[in-house]
Amino acid sequence: MLQQKMVRAIYHDGALQLLEPVDLPNGMELQILLPVPETGPPAVQGPHFPTRPQPPETLCQVRGLLAAGGDALLDSEALYDACSD
């Protein structure tokens, strides 16, 4: 049975860089065991912009904004400001 030794290394740009010297002949093939981090559920990310709950009736106010043309962002901001009064 072969003797085993744990050696620390850093992985960078596709290569392992040893952090301590080893006494091995050039060209020797090695088997390396890598720790695999546990995968959990993906992190839940919130919305990119602040939001606040709105009742379904609010959708009636914004219906047709894009079809009517104009500046949809400006129109939607005006509706948002009017709802917050």
N, CA and C atoms as an extended XYZ file, in Angstrom:
255
Properties=species:S:1:pos:R:3:atomname:S:1:resname:S:1:resid:I:1 pbc="F F F"
N         0.832       -1.178        0.000 N   MET     1
C         0.000        0.000        0.000 CA  MET     1
C         0.880        1.246        0.000 C   MET     1
N         0.483        2.243       -0.765 N   LEU     2
C         1.263        3.469       -0.858 CA  LEU     2
C         1.036        4.349        0.360 C   LEU     2
N         2.079        5.037        0.735 N   GLN     3
C         1.967        5.987        1.838 CA  GLN     3
C         1.277        7.247        1.328 C   GLN     3
N         0.436        7.849        2.160 N   GLN     4
C        -0.279        9.061        1.768 CA  GLN     4
C         0.196       10.232        2.617 C   GLN     4
N         0.181       11.410        2.009 N   LYS     5
C         0.556       12.631        2.711 CA  LYS     5
C        -0.399       13.728        2.264 C   LYS     5
N        -0.909       14.475        3.211 N   MET     6
C        -1.784       15.596        2.878 CA  MET     6
C        -0.917       16.820        2.613 C   MET     6
N        -1.179       17.465        1.489 N   VAL     7
C        -0.431       18.653        1.095 CA  VAL     7
C        -1.430       19.745        0.750 C   VAL     7
N        -1.223       20.943        1.269 N   ARG     8
C        -2.103       22.070        0.965 CA  ARG     8
C        -1.679       22.702       -0.357 C   ARG     8
N        -2.697       23.159       -1.119 N   ALA     9
C        -2.429       23.790       -2.412 CA  ALA     9
C        -3.507       24.820       -2.686 C   ALA     9
N        -3.213       25.717       -3.610 N   ILE    10
C        -4.170       26.729       -4.057 CA  ILE    10
C        -4.419       26.492       -5.542 C   ILE    10
N        -5.692       26.495       -5.920 N   TYR    11
C        -6.055       26.336       -7.327 CA  TYR    11
C        -6.152       27.721       -7.944 C   TYR    11
N        -5.418       27.964       -9.036 N   HIS    12
C        -5.417       29.279       -9.674 CA  HIS    12
C        -5.141       29.114      -11.155 C   HIS    12
N        -6.010       29.666      -11.982 N   ASP    13
C        -5.843       29.632      -13.441 CA  ASP    13
C        -5.594       28.218      -13.974 C   ASP    13
N        -6.347       27.244      -13.484 N   GLY    14
C        -6.259       25.889      -14.013 CA  GLY    14
C        -5.107       25.055      -13.495 C   GLY    14
N        -4.375       25.550      -12.489 N   ALA    15
C        -3.239       24.792      -11.971 CA  ALA    15
C        -3.261       24.798      -10.449 C   ALA    15
N        -2.743       23.720       -9.861 N   LEU    16
C        -2.591       23.661       -8.414 CA  LEU    16
C        -1.200       24.167       -8.041 C   LEU    16
N        -1.154       25.094       -7.111 N   GLN    17
C         0.133       25.621       -6.635 CA  GLN    17
C         0.334       25.099       -5.216 C   GLN    17
N         1.362       24.295       -5.032 N   LEU    18
C         1.625       23.711       -3.719 CA  LEU    18
C         2.088       24.779       -2.743 C   LEU    18
N         1.642       24.656       -1.504 N   LEU    19
C         2.013       25.624       -0.480 CA  LEU    19
C         3.178       25.144        0.381 C   LEU    19
N         3.657       23.935        0.105 N   GLU    20
C         4.816       23.396        0.823 CA  GLU    20
C         5.591       22.486       -0.131 C   GLU    20
N         6.866       22.300        0.087 N   PRO    21
C         7.653       21.468       -0.823 CA  PRO    21
C         7.292       19.988       -0.675 C   PRO    21
N         7.424       19.251       -1.766 N   VAL    22
C         7.206       17.799       -1.755 CA  VAL    22
C         8.413       17.124       -2.397 C   VAL    22
N         8.715       15.916       -1.965 N   ASP    23
C         9.852       15.168       -2.496 CA  ASP    23
C         9.319       14.107       -3.458 C   ASP    23
N         9.086       14.518       -4.710 N   LEU    24
C         8.550       13.625       -5.727 CA  LEU    24
C         9.397       13.739       -6.986 C   LEU    24
N         9.539       12.645       -7.720 N   PRO    25
C        10.265       12.729       -8.981 CA  PRO    25
C         9.426       13.449      -10.037 C   PRO    25
N        10.090       14.160      -10.952 N   ASN    26
C         9.387       14.846      -12.038 CA  ASN    26
C         8.610       13.838      -12.874 C   ASN    26
N         7.420       14.219      -13.279 N   GLY    27
C         6.608       13.381      -14.143 CA  GLY    27
C         5.811       12.314      -13.420 C   GLY    27
N         5.887       12.262      -12.101 N   MET    28
C         5.137       11.241      -11.364 CA  MET    28
C         3.651       11.561      -11.426 C   MET    28
N         2.851       10.553      -11.758 N   GLU    29
C         1.400       10.735      -11.804 CA  GLU    29
C         0.842       10.592      -10.397 C   GLU    29
N        -0.091       11.486      -10.059 N   LEU    30
C        -0.686       11.491       -8.720 CA  LEU    30
C        -2.198       11.368       -8.812 C   LEU    30
N        -2.790       10.865       -7.768 N   GLN    31
C        -4.239       10.896       -7.609 CA  GLN    31
C        -4.530       11.903       -6.508 C   GLN    31
N        -5.437       12.822       -6.809 N   ILE    32
C        -5.728       13.897       -5.866 CA  ILE    32
C        -7.194       13.811       -5.454 C   ILE    32
N        -7.445       13.825       -4.165 N   LEU    33
C        -8.809       13.859       -3.641 CA  LEU    33
C        -9.149       15.306       -3.311 C   LEU    33
N       -10.255       15.790       -3.870 N   LEU    34
C       -10.664       17.174       -3.641 CA  LEU    34
C       -11.918       17.213       -2.780 C   LEU    34
N       -11.976       18.092       -1.795 N   PRO    35
C       -13.212       18.237       -1.025 CA  PRO    35
C       -14.275       18.908       -1.889 C   PRO    35
N       -15.472       18.380       -1.848 N   VAL    36
C       -16.574       18.942       -2.628 CA  VAL    36
C       -17.508       19.652       -1.650 C   VAL    36
N       -17.708       20.968       -1.849 N   PRO    37
C       -18.603       21.677       -0.933 CA  PRO    37
C       -20.029       21.160       -1.083 C   PRO    37
N       -20.720       21.113        0.045 N   GLU    38
C       -22.109       20.672        0.017 CA  GLU    38
C       -22.939       21.693       -0.734 C   GLU    38
N       -23.837       21.187       -1.559 N   THR    39
C       -24.715       22.090       -2.283 CA  THR    39
C       -26.060       22.109       -1.590 C   THR    39
N       -26.496       23.273       -1.267 N   GLY    40
C       -27.796       23.453       -0.648 CA  GLY    40
C       -28.729       24.125       -1.621 C   GLY    40
N       -29.894       24.484       -1.138 N   PRO    41
C       -30.816       25.190       -2.033 CA  PRO    41
C       -30.219       26.529       -2.443 C   PRO    41
N       -30.512       26.988       -3.650 N   PRO    42
C       -29.948       28.268       -4.095 CA  PRO    42
C       -30.439       29.407       -3.209 C   PRO    42
N       -29.590       30.382       -3.032 N   ALA    43
C       -29.955       31.536       -2.213 CA  ALA    43
C       -31.108       32.279       -2.874 C   ALA    43
N       -32.070       32.630       -2.061 N   VAL    44
C       -33.219       33.366       -2.578 CA  VAL    44
C       -32.845       34.833       -2.644 C   VAL    44
N       -32.981       35.390       -3.818 N   GLN    45
C       -32.664       36.804       -3.985 CA  GLN    45
C       -33.957       37.577       -4.123 C   GLN    45
N       -33.984       38.721       -3.498 N   GLY    46
C       -35.165       39.560       -3.566 CA  GLY    46
C       -35.228       40.339       -4.856 C   GLY    46
N       -36.229       41.176       -4.968 N   PRO    47
C       -36.362       41.983       -6.188 CA  PRO    47
C       -35.211       42.975       -6.321 C   PRO    47
N       -34.944       43.373       -7.552 N   HIS    48
C       -33.857       44.323       -7.803 CA  HIS    48
C       -34.241       45.737       -7.359 C   HIS    48
N       -35.533       46.012       -7.305 N   PHE    49
C       -36.008       47.329       -6.913 CA  PHE    49
C       -36.968       47.164       -5.747 C   PHE    49
N       -37.063       48.163       -4.870 N   PRO    50
C       -37.994       48.037       -3.749 CA  PRO    50
C       -39.424       47.893       -4.258 C   PRO    50
N       -40.177       47.047       -3.599 N   THR    51
C       -41.562       46.822       -3.988 CA  THR    51
C       -42.464       46.975       -2.774 C   THR    51
N       -43.735       47.106       -3.036 N   ARG    52
C       -44.713       47.096       -1.954 CA  ARG    52
C       -45.960       46.386       -2.466 C   ARG    52
N       -46.644       45.670       -1.591 N   PRO    53
C       -47.827       44.923       -2.031 CA  PRO    53
C       -48.906       45.867       -2.567 C   PRO    53
N       -49.605       45.426       -3.600 N   GLN    54
C       -50.693       46.199       -4.203 CA  GLN    54
C       -51.886       45.279       -4.401 C   GLN    54
N       -53.089       45.797       -4.246 N   PRO    55
C       -54.262       44.971       -4.524 CA  PRO    55
C       -54.390       44.735       -6.029 C   PRO    55
N       -55.083       43.670       -6.420 N   PRO    56
C       -55.228       43.361       -7.851 CA  PRO    56
C       -55.863       44.499       -8.650 C   PRO    56
N       -56.694       45.326       -8.022 N   GLU    57
C       -57.346       46.419       -8.737 CA  GLU    57
C       -56.340       47.424       -9.293 C   GLU    57
N       -55.154       47.467       -8.746 N   THR    58
C       -54.123       48.391       -9.212 CA  THR    58
C       -53.756       48.104      -10.665 C   THR    58
N       -53.862       46.837      -11.076 N   LEU    59
C       -53.525       46.484      -12.453 CA  LEU    59
C       -54.425       47.208      -13.452 C   LEU    59
N       -55.674       47.510      -13.069 N   CYS    60
C       -56.582       48.218      -13.976 CA  CYS    60
C       -56.044       49.608      -14.310 C   CYS    60
N       -55.327       50.209      -13.394 N   GLN    61
C       -54.801       51.555      -13.617 CA  GLN    61
C       -53.655       51.564      -14.621 C   GLN    61
N       -52.882       50.467      -14.697 N   VAL    62
C       -51.723       50.442      -15.585 CA  VAL    62
C       -52.007       49.719      -16.902 C   VAL    62
N       -53.187       49.141      -17.037 N   ARG    63
C       -53.543       48.412      -18.257 CA  ARG    63
C       -53.538       49.370      -19.449 C   ARG    63
N       -52.880       49.001      -20.508 N   GLY    64
C       -52.878       49.782      -21.726 CA  GLY    64
C       -51.848       50.895      -21.782 C   GLY    64
N       -51.001       51.035      -20.787 N   LEU    65
C       -50.002       52.111      -20.807 CA  LEU    65
C       -49.070       51.991      -22.009 C   LEU    65
N       -48.580       50.789      -22.269 N   LEU    66
C       -47.648       50.629      -23.378 CA  LEU    66
C       -48.351       50.717      -24.726 C   LEU    66
N       -49.565       50.219      -24.804 N   ALA    67
C       -50.283       50.259      -26.073 CA  ALA    67
C       -50.647       51.691      -26.450 C   ALA    67
N       -50.832       52.575      -25.464 N   ALA    68
C       -51.218       53.952      -25.741 CA  ALA    68
C       -50.028       54.775      -26.219 C   ALA    68
N       -48.807       54.255      -26.030 N   GLY    69
C       -47.617       54.990      -26.439 CA  GLY    69
C       -47.204       55.969      -25.359 C   GLY    69
N       -46.346       56.883      -25.714 N   GLY    70
C       -45.874       57.853      -24.732 CA  GLY    70
C       -44.738       57.275      -23.909 C   GLY    70
N       -44.467       57.907      -22.803 N   ASP    71
C       -43.390       57.501      -21.916 CA  ASP    71
C       -43.979       56.621      -20.823 C   ASP    71
N       -43.895       55.305      -21.008 N   ALA    72
C       -44.504       54.366      -20.069 CA  ALA    72
C       -43.902       54.511      -18.676 C   ALA    72
N       -42.595       54.743      -18.583 N   LEU    73
C       -41.971       54.889      -17.273 CA  LEU    73
C       -42.521       56.106      -16.554 C   LEU    73
N       -42.617       57.223      -17.240 N   LEU    74
C       -43.148       58.447      -16.637 CA  LEU    74
C       -44.606       58.249      -16.229 C   LEU    74
N       -45.395       57.608      -17.102 N   ASP    75
C       -46.801       57.355      -16.791 CA  ASP    75
C       -46.958       56.448      -15.584 C   ASP    75
N       -46.141       55.379      -15.516 N   SER    76
C       -46.264       54.453      -14.396 CA  SER    76
C       -45.821       55.117      -13.095 C   SER    76
N       -44.820       55.998      -13.154 N   GLU    77
C       -44.403       56.718      -11.945 CA  GLU    77
C       -45.502       57.658      -11.481 C   GLU    77
N       -46.202       58.295      -12.408 N   ALA    78
C       -47.307       59.171      -12.038 CA  ALA    78
C       -48.410       58.382      -11.363 C   ALA    78
N       -48.726       57.192      -11.879 N   LEU    79
C       -49.733       56.339      -11.258 CA  LEU    79
C       -49.287       55.890       -9.877 C   LEU    79
N       -48.024       55.547       -9.744 N   TYR    80
C       -47.477       55.101       -8.461 CA  TYR    80
C       -47.580       56.230       -7.441 C   TYR    80
N       -47.196       57.443       -7.851 N   ASP    81
C       -47.258       58.585       -6.939 CA  ASP    81
C       -48.707       58.896       -6.555 C   ASP    81
N       -49.646       58.751       -7.486 N   ALA    82
C       -51.044       59.035       -7.197 CA  ALA    82
C       -51.615       58.016       -6.207 C   ALA    82
N       -51.143       56.776       -6.273 N   CYS    83
C       -51.636       55.731       -5.360 CA  CYS    83
C       -51.111       55.924       -3.947 C   CYS    83
N       -49.985       56.581       -3.798 N   SER    84
C       -49.377       56.702       -2.465 CA  SER    84
C       -49.956       57.868       -1.674 C   SER    84
N       -50.849       58.652       -2.266 N   ASP    85
C       -51.458       59.776       -1.520 CA  ASP    85
C       -52.475       59.295       -0.535 C   ASP    85
